[in-house]
Amino acid sequence: MRVAIIGAGISGLALAYYLQKLGIPYDLLEAGSQVGGNIRSVKIGDYLLELGPNSIQLSPEVADLIRELKLEQEVLPAADNSHNHFVLRNGAYRQLPLTPFSLLSDNCFSWKARYRMLQEKNIPVAGHEYETVSEFFERRFGPDVLEYAVNPYIAGMYAGDPNKLLIRKTFPQLKALELAHGSVLKGLSQTPAETDLLKSFSFVDGMYTLPQAIADKLISLHTEHRVEMATRSQGKYIVSCSSPTDTDTEEYDLLVLALPAHHAAGLLHYTFPGMAAALQNIYYPPLSVVHSVYNRRDLASPLEGFGAMHPKSEDAFTSRSIWSSSVFSGRCRPHEVLFTTFVGGVQSEHLALTNRETLLKQVHEELKALHGITADSPNFQYTHLWQESLPQYDIHIEDAHDMAQTLENDGMYIAANWHAGMSVTSCIRHAKEIAGKINSIRVHAHNS
């Protein structure tokens, strides 16, 4: 059995690693010269910048990877106060409650809003198949939670719009709690919290440490190998790719697409046109990431937390900022602070496409106003535009998810965040599941 994996983002890398451990032959084909996909850490002078994910959440799969890759000494836990998240409300920051239950006693929300939240346990199970995140949270918790907790979280973390994202795709665990217990709060109260597995961390040299460490272990990783075509003939996949020195065509038993939806679509037009059409409908909005550095003494107040979210109703230019130097050490010089700020996403796409000079100035002016910064300009600024950032789990992704399951019967698998979930942890977990499925096929074929 031979497996072709196309795309060396974290999903493709993790899958190749698991297949290698199982002794299953594979080729991991990556068009670019670097691995890691959206995980990108950039070092410029004294500044360590994350262009993609800023941290990763611990899970059993991730813990095993860290140990096997001997990265324990490279792990950098988030600061103790990083569980503090803030939200912009009426022009000022307020700390969000740490847990759903503390919402009920926290003054971030009015007594009326808290009373409405308390009624959640009495709200009957309802909704419909295509219920959105907005519909779900407003139905169960009321409009205030939707406006000042859910909406900014979705805009900041998913670059999305809760009016469009499906609850059962975006937060399947919450919908499952409602169905199983009749209430999200009841379900949470009866679900033991595994606090160790909720911790976030990065690495001393940034998030790119993880994909690079996996790549270093792989024996069949081929960078600068662009797949031009993937077809199917007599139960086999024929993969043609080009490299700087050669053009090659190989035959494989199984095919795994570890690619963004639009890239995967281009390879499936002839073999699986229905899937290609479904993939074209998955939307990735533009998102700009801006890093800004200031002298610590120029801030009116210390940054003691993970960062802040900006609800759409506050009419802010940015959707959120991570206080990167407060979360992880070594991101800038000791006397400085580093903000990682996000602009754009579904709710404000045009802002992400603002010309560079104006973008940097607007971000600076907003940071200055919100944090009482006295400096006329940052010590350093850097921006990166993701023309296509995060896949949106809206109604248009439904067909692609359904077809992905069906195509496994034809020996084609999907290992990508548009199918596995958008977090690094979810991608690694899903890659391990796919490796298990492929191994089962091998065992079954051997025993037949």
Secondary structure as a PSIPRED ss2 file (coil, helix, strand):
# PSIPRED VFORMAT (PSIPRED V4.0)

   1 M C   1.000  0.000  0.000
   2 R C   1.000  0.000  0.000
   3 V E   0.000  0.000  1.000
   4 A E   0.000  0.000  1.000
   5 I E   0.000  0.000  1.000
   6 I E   0.000  0.000  1.000
   7 G C   1.000  0.000  0.000
   8 A C   1.000  0.000  0.000
   9 G E   0.000  0.000  1.000
  10 I H   0.000  1.000  0.000
  11 S H   0.000  1.000  0.000
  12 G H   0.000  1.000  0.000
  13 L H   0.000  1.000  0.000
  14 A H   0.000  1.000  0.000
  15 L H   0.000  1.000  0.000
  16 A H   0.000  1.000  0.000
  17 Y H   0.000  1.000  0.000
  18 Y H   0.000  1.000  0.000
  19 L H   0.000  1.000  0.000
  20 Q H   0.000  1.000  0.000
  21 K H   0.000  1.000  0.000
  22 L H   0.000  1.000  0.000
  23 G C   1.000  0.000  0.000
  24 I C   1.000  0.000  0.000
  25 P C   1.000  0.000  0.000
  26 Y E   0.000  0.000  1.000
  27 D E   0.000  0.000  1.000
  28 L E   0.000  0.000  1.000
  29 L E   0.000  0.000  1.000
  30 E C   1.000  0.000  0.000
  31 A C   1.000  0.000  0.000
  32 G C   1.000  0.000  0.000
  33 S C   1.000  0.000  0.000
  34 Q C   1.000  0.000  0.000
  35 V C   1.000  0.000  0.000
  36 G E   0.000  0.000  1.000
  37 G C   1.000  0.000  0.000
  38 N C   1.000  0.000  0.000
  39 I C   1.000  0.000  0.000
  40 R C   1.000  0.000  0.000
  41 S E   0.000  0.000  1.000
  42 V E   0.000  0.000  1.000
  43 K E   0.000  0.000  1.000
  44 I E   0.000  0.000  1.000
  45 G C   1.000  0.000  0.000
  46 D C   1.000  0.000  0.000
  47 Y E   0.000  0.000  1.000
  48 L E   0.000  0.000  1.000
  49 L E   0.000  0.000  1.000
  50 E E   0.000  0.000  1.000
  51 L C   1.000  0.000  0.000
  52 G C   1.000  0.000  0.000
  53 P C   1.000  0.000  0.000
  54 N C   1.000  0.000  0.000
  55 S C   1.000  0.000  0.000
  56 I E   0.000  0.000  1.000
  57 Q E   0.000  0.000  1.000
  58 L C   1.000  0.000  0.000
  59 S C   1.000  0.000  0.000
  60 P H   0.000  1.000  0.000
  61 E H   0.000  1.000  0.000
  62 V H   0.000  1.000  0.000
  63 A H   0.000  1.000  0.000
  64 D H   0.000  1.000  0.000
  65 L H   0.000  1.000  0.000
  66 I H   0.000  1.000  0.000
  67 R H   0.000  1.000  0.000
  68 E H   0.000  1.000  0.000
  69 L C   1.000  0.000  0.000
  70 K C   1.000  0.000  0.000
  71 L C   1.000  0.000  0.000
  72 E H   0.000  1.000  0.000
  73 Q H   0.000  1.000  0.000
  74 E H   0.000  1.000  0.000
  75 V E   0.000  0.000  1.000
  76 L E   0.000  0.000  1.000
  77 P E   0.000  0.000  1.000
  78 A C   1.000  0.000  0.000
  79 A C   1.000  0.000  0.000
  80 D H   0.000  1.000  0.000
  81 N H   0.000  1.000  0.000
  82 S H   0.000  1.000  0.000
  83 H H   0.000  1.000  0.000
  84 N C   1.000  0.000  0.000
  85 H E   0.000  0.000  1.000
  86 F E   0.000  0.000  1.000
  87 V E   0.000  0.000  1.000
  88 L E   0.000  0.000  1.000
  89 R E   0.000  0.000  1.000
  90 N C   1.000  0.000  0.000
  91 G C   1.000  0.000  0.000
  92 A E   0.000  0.000  1.000
  93 Y E   0.000  0.000  1.000
  94 R E   0.000  0.000  1.000
  95 Q E   0.000  0.000  1.000
  96 L C   1.000  0.000  0.000
  97 P C   1.000  0.000  0.000
  98 L C   1.000  0.000  0.000
  99 T C   1.000  0.000  0.000
 100 P C   1.000  0.000  0.000
 101 F H   0.000  1.000  0.000
 102 S H   0.000  1.000  0.000
 103 L H   0.000  1.000  0.000
 104 L H   0.000  1.000  0.000
 105 S C   1.000  0.000  0.000
 106 D C   1.000  0.000  0.000
 107 N C   1.000  0.000  0.000
 108 C C   1.000  0.000  0.000
 109 F C   1.000  0.000  0.000
 110 S C   1.000  0.000  0.000
 111 W H   0.000  1.000  0.000
 112 K H   0.000  1.000  0.000
 113 A H   0.000  1.000  0.000
 114 R H   0.000  1.000  0.000
 115 Y H   0.000  1.000  0.000
 116 R H   0.000  1.000  0.000
 117 M H   0.000  1.000  0.000
 118 L H   0.000  1.000  0.000
 119 Q H   0.000  1.000  0.000
 120 E H   0.000  1.000  0.000
 121 K H   0.000  1.000  0.000
 122 N H   0.000  1.000  0.000
 123 I C   1.000  0.000  0.000
 124 P C   1.000  0.000  0.000
 125 V C   1.000  0.000  0.000
 126 A C   1.000  0.000  0.000
 127 G C   1.000  0.000  0.000
 128 H C   1.000  0.000  0.000
 129 E C   1.000  0.000  0.000
 130 Y C   1.000  0.000  0.000
 131 E C   1.000  0.000  0.000
 132 T E   0.000  0.000  1.000
 133 V H   0.000  1.000  0.000
 134 S H   0.000  1.000  0.000
 135 E H   0.000  1.000  0.000
 136 F H   0.000  1.000  0.000
 137 F H   0.000  1.000  0.000
 138 E H   0.000  1.000  0.000
 139 R H   0.000  1.000  0.000
 140 R H   0.000  1.000  0.000
 141 F H   0.000  1.000  0.000
 142 G C   1.000  0.000  0.000
 143 P H   0.000  1.000  0.000
 144 D H   0.000  1.000  0.000
 145 V H   0.000  1.000  0.000
 146 L H   0.000  1.000  0.000
 147 E H   0.000  1.000  0.000
 148 Y H   0.000  1.000  0.000
 149 A H   0.000  1.000  0.000
 150 V H   0.000  1.000  0.000
 151 N H   0.000  1.000  0.000
 152 P H   0.000  1.000  0.000
 153 Y H   0.000  1.000  0.000
 154 I H   0.000  1.000  0.000
 155 A H   0.000  1.000  0.000
 156 G H   0.000  1.000  0.000
 157 M H   0.000  1.000  0.000
 158 Y H   0.000  1.000  0.000
 159 A C   1.000  0.000  0.000
 160 G C   1.000  0.000  0.000
 161 D C   1.000  0.000  0.000
 162 P C   1.000  0.000  0.000
 163 N C   1.000  0.000  0.000
 164 K C   1.000  0.000  0.000
 165 L C   1.000  0.000  0.000
 166 L E   0.000  0.000  1.000
 167 I H   0.000  1.000  0.000
 168 R H   0.000  1.000  0.000
 169 K H   0.000  1.000  0.000
 170 T H   0.000  1.000  0.000
 171 F C   1.000  0.000  0.000
 172 P H   0.000  1.000  0.000
 173 Q H   0.000  1.000  0.000
 174 L H   0.000  1.000  0.000
 175 K H   0.000  1.000  0.000
 176 A H   0.000  1.000  0.000
 177 L H   0.000  1.000  0.000
 178 E H   0.000  1.000  0.000
 179 L H   0.000  1.000  0.000
 180 A H   0.000  1.000  0.000
 181 H H   0.000  1.000  0.000
 182 G C   1.000  0.000  0.000
 183 S C   1.000  0.000  0.000
 184 V H   0.000  1.000  0.000
 185 L H   0.000  1.000  0.000
 186 K H   0.000  1.000  0.000
 187 G H   0.000  1.000  0.000
 188 L H   0.000  1.000  0.000
 189 S H   0.000  1.000  0.000
 190 Q C   1.000  0.000  0.000
 191 T C   1.000  0.000  0.000
 192 P C   1.000  0.000  0.000
 193 A C   1.000  0.000  0.000
 194 E C   1.000  0.000  0.000
 195 T H   0.000  1.000  0.000
 196 D H   0.000  1.000  0.000
 197 L H   0.000  1.000  0.000
 198 L H   0.000  1.000  0.000
 199 K C   1.000  0.000  0.000
 200 S E   0.000  0.000  1.000
 201 F E   0.000  0.000  1.000
 202 S E   0.000  0.000  1.000
 203 F E   0.000  0.000  1.000
 204 V C   1.000  0.000  0.000
 205 D C   1.000  0.000  0.000
 206 G C   1.000  0.000  0.000
 207 M C   1.000  0.000  0.000
 208 Y C   1.000  0.000  0.000
 209 T H   0.000  1.000  0.000
 210 L H   0.000  1.000  0.000
 211 P H   0.000  1.000  0.000
 212 Q H   0.000  1.000  0.000
 213 A H   0.000  1.000  0.000
 214 I H   0.000  1.000  0.000
 215 A H   0.000  1.000  0.000
 216 D H   0.000  1.000  0.000
 217 K H   0.000  1.000  0.000
 218 L C   1.000  0.000  0.000
 219 I C   1.000  0.000  0.000
 220 S C   1.000  0.000  0.000
 221 L E   0.000  0.000  1.000
 222 H E   0.000  0.000  1.000
 223 T C   1.000  0.000  0.000
 224 E C   1.000  0.000  0.000
 225 H C   1.000  0.000  0.000
 226 R E   0.000  0.000  1.000
 227 V E   0.000  0.000  1.000
 228 E E   0.000  0.000  1.000
 229 M E   0.000  0.000  1.000
 230 A E   0.000  0.000  1.000
 231 T E   0.000  0.000  1.000
 232 R E   0.000  0.000  1.000
 233 S E   0.000  0.000  1.000
 234 Q C   1.000  0.000  0.000
 235 G C   1.000  0.000  0.000
 236 K E   0.000  0.000  1.000
 237 Y E   0.000  0.000  1.000
 238 I E   0.000  0.000  1.000
 239 V E   0.000  0.000  1.000
 240 S E   0.000  0.000  1.000
 241 C E   0.000  0.000  1.000
 242 S E   0.000  0.000  1.000
 243 S C   1.000  0.000  0.000
 244 P C   1.000  0.000  0.000
 245 T C   1.000  0.000  0.000
 246 D C   1.000  0.000  0.000
 247 T E   0.000  0.000  1.000
 248 D E   0.000  0.000  1.000
 249 T E   0.000  0.000  1.000
 250 E E   0.000  0.000  1.000
 251 E E   0.000  0.000  1.000
 252 Y E   0.000  0.000  1.000
 253 D C   1.000  0.000  0.000
 254 L E   0.000  0.000  1.000
 255 L E   0.000  0.000  1.000
 256 V E   0.000  0.000  1.000
 257 L E   0.000  0.000  1.000
 258 A C   1.000  0.000  0.000
 259 L C   1.000  0.000  0.000
 260 P C   1.000  0.000  0.000
 261 A H   0.000  1.000  0.000
 262 H H   0.000  1.000  0.000
 263 H H   0.000  1.000  0.000
 264 A H   0.000  1.000  0.000
 265 A H   0.000  1.000  0.000
 266 G H   0.000  1.000  0.000
 267 L H   0.000  1.000  0.000
 268 L H   0.000  1.000  0.000
 269 H C   1.000  0.000  0.000
 270 Y C   1.000  0.000  0.000
 271 T C   1.000  0.000  0.000
 272 F C   1.000  0.000  0.000
 273 P H   0.000  1.000  0.000
 274 G H   0.000  1.000  0.000
 275 M H   0.000  1.000  0.000
 276 A H   0.000  1.000  0.000
 277 A H   0.000  1.000  0.000
 278 A H   0.000  1.000  0.000
 279 L H   0.000  1.000  0.000
 280 Q H   0.000  1.000  0.000
 281 N C   1.000  0.000  0.000
 282 I C   1.000  0.000  0.000
 283 Y C   1.000  0.000  0.000
 284 Y C   1.000  0.000  0.000
 285 P C   1.000  0.000  0.000
 286 P C   1.000  0.000  0.000
 287 L E   0.000  0.000  1.000
 288 S E   0.000  0.000  1.000
 289 V E   0.000  0.000  1.000
 290 V E   0.000  0.000  1.000
 291 H E   0.000  0.000  1.000
 292 S E   0.000  0.000  1.000
 293 V E   0.000  0.000  1.000
 294 Y E   0.000  0.000  1.000
 295 N E   0.000  0.000  1.000
 296 R H   0.000  1.000  0.000
 297 R H   0.000  1.000  0.000
 298 D H   0.000  1.000  0.000
 299 L C   1.000  0.000  0.000
 300 A C   1.000  0.000  0.000
 301 S C   1.000  0.000  0.000
 302 P C   1.000  0.000  0.000
 303 L C   1.000  0.000  0.000
 304 E C   1.000  0.000  0.000
 305 G C   1.000  0.000  0.000
 306 F C   1.000  0.000  0.000
 307 G E   0.000  0.000  1.000
 308 A E   0.000  0.000  1.000
 309 M E   0.000  0.000  1.000
 310 H C   1.000  0.000  0.000
 311 P C   1.000  0.000  0.000
 312 K H   0.000  1.000  0.000
 313 S H   0.000  1.000  0.000
 314 E H   0.000  1.000  0.000
 315 D C   1.000  0.000  0.000
 316 A C   1.000  0.000  0.000
 317 F C   1.000  0.000  0.000
 318 T C   1.000  0.000  0.000
 319 S C   1.000  0.000  0.000
 320 R E   0.000  0.000  1.000
 321 S E   0.000  0.000  1.000
 322 I E   0.000  0.000  1.000
 323 W C   1.000  0.000  0.000
 324 S H   0.000  1.000  0.000
 325 S H   0.000  1.000  0.000
 326 S H   0.000  1.000  0.000
 327 V H   0.000  1.000  0.000
 328 F C   1.000  0.000  0.000
 329 S C   1.000  0.000  0.000
 330 G C   1.000  0.000  0.000
 331 R C   1.000  0.000  0.000
 332 C C   1.000  0.000  0.000
 333 R C   1.000  0.000  0.000
 334 P C   1.000  0.000  0.000
 335 H C   1.000  0.000  0.000
 336 E E   0.000  0.000  1.000
 337 V E   0.000  0.000  1.000
 338 L E   0.000  0.000  1.000
 339 F E   0.000  0.000  1.000
 340 T E   0.000  0.000  1.000
 341 T E   0.000  0.000  1.000
 342 F E   0.000  0.000  1.000
 343 V E   0.000  0.000  1.000
 344 G E   0.000  0.000  1.000
 345 G C   1.000  0.000  0.000
 346 V H   0.000  1.000  0.000
 347 Q H   0.000  1.000  0.000
 348 S H   0.000  1.000  0.000
 349 E H   0.000  1.000  0.000
 350 H H   0.000  1.000  0.000
 351 L H   0.000  1.000  0.000
 352 A H   0.000  1.000  0.000
 353 L C   1.000  0.000  0.000
 354 T C   1.000  0.000  0.000
 355 N C   1.000  0.000  0.000
 356 R H   0.000  1.000  0.000
 357 E H   0.000  1.000  0.000
 358 T H   0.000  1.000  0.000
 359 L H   0.000  1.000  0.000
 360 L H   0.000  1.000  0.000
 361 K H   0.000  1.000  0.000
 362 Q H   0.000  1.000  0.000
 363 V H   0.000  1.000  0.000
 364 H H   0.000  1.000  0.000
 365 E H   0.000  1.000  0.000
 366 E H   0.000  1.000  0.000
 367 L H   0.000  1.000  0.000
 368 K H   0.000  1.000  0.000
 369 A H   0.000  1.000  0.000
 370 L H   0.000  1.000  0.000
 371 H H   0.000  1.000  0.000
 372 G C   1.000  0.000  0.000
 373 I C   1.000  0.000  0.000
 374 T C   1.000  0.000  0.000
 375 A C   1.000  0.000  0.000
 376 D C   1.000  0.000  0.000
 377 S C   1.000  0.000  0.000
 378 P C   1.000  0.000  0.000
 379 N C   1.000  0.000  0.000
 380 F E   0.000  0.000  1.000
 381 Q E   0.000  0.000  1.000
 382 Y E   0.000  0.000  1.000
 383 T E   0.000  0.000  1.000
 384 H E   0.000  0.000  1.000
 385 L E   0.000  0.000  1.000
 386 W E   0.000  0.000  1.000
 387 Q C   1.000  0.000  0.000
 388 E C   1.000  0.000  0.000
 389 S C   1.000  0.000  0.000
 390 L C   1.000  0.000  0.000
 391 P C   1.000  0.000  0.000
 392 Q C   1.000  0.000  0.000
 393 Y C   1.000  0.000  0.000
 394 D C   1.000  0.000  0.000
 395 I H   0.000  1.000  0.000
 396 H H   0.000  1.000  0.000
 397 I H   0.000  1.000  0.000
 398 E H   0.000  1.000  0.000
 399 D H   0.000  1.000  0.000
 400 A H   0.000  1.000  0.000
 401 H H   0.000  1.000  0.000
 402 D H   0.000  1.000  0.000
 403 M H   0.000  1.000  0.000
 404 A H   0.000  1.000  0.000
 405 Q H   0.000  1.000  0.000
 406 T H   0.000  1.000  0.000
 407 L H   0.000  1.000  0.000
 408 E H   0.000  1.000  0.000
 409 N H   0.000  1.000  0.000
 410 D H   0.000  1.000  0.000
 411 G C   1.000  0.000  0.000
 412 M E   0.000  0.000  1.000
 413 Y E   0.000  0.000  1.000
 414 I E   0.000  0.000  1.000
 415 A C   1.000  0.000  0.000
 416 A C   1.000  0.000  0.000
 417 N H   0.000  1.000  0.000
 418 W H   0.000  1.000  0.000
 419 H H   0.000  1.000  0.000
 420 A H   0.000  1.000  0.000
 421 G C   1.000  0.000  0.000
 422 M C   1.000  0.000  0.000
 423 S C   1.000  0.000  0.000
 424 V H   0.000  1.000  0.000
 425 T H   0.000  1.000  0.000
 426 S H   0.000  1.000  0.000
 427 C H   0.000  1.000  0.000
 428 I H   0.000  1.000  0.000
 429 R H   0.000  1.000  0.000
 430 H H   0.000  1.000  0.000
 431 A H   0.000  1.000  0.000
 432 K H   0.000  1.000  0.000
 433 E H   0.000  1.000  0.000
 434 I H   0.000  1.000  0.000
 435 A H   0.000  1.000  0.000
 436 G H   0.000  1.000  0.000
 437 K H   0.000  1.000  0.000
 438 I H   0.000  1.000  0.000
 439 N H   0.000  1.000  0.000
 440 S H   0.000  1.000  0.000
 441 I H   0.000  1.000  0.000
 442 R H   0.000  1.000  0.000
 443 V H   0.000  1.000  0.000
 444 H H   0.000  1.000  0.000
 445 A H   0.000  1.000  0.000
 446 H H   0.000  1.000  0.000
 447 N H   0.000  1.000  0.000
 448 S C   1.000  0.000  0.000
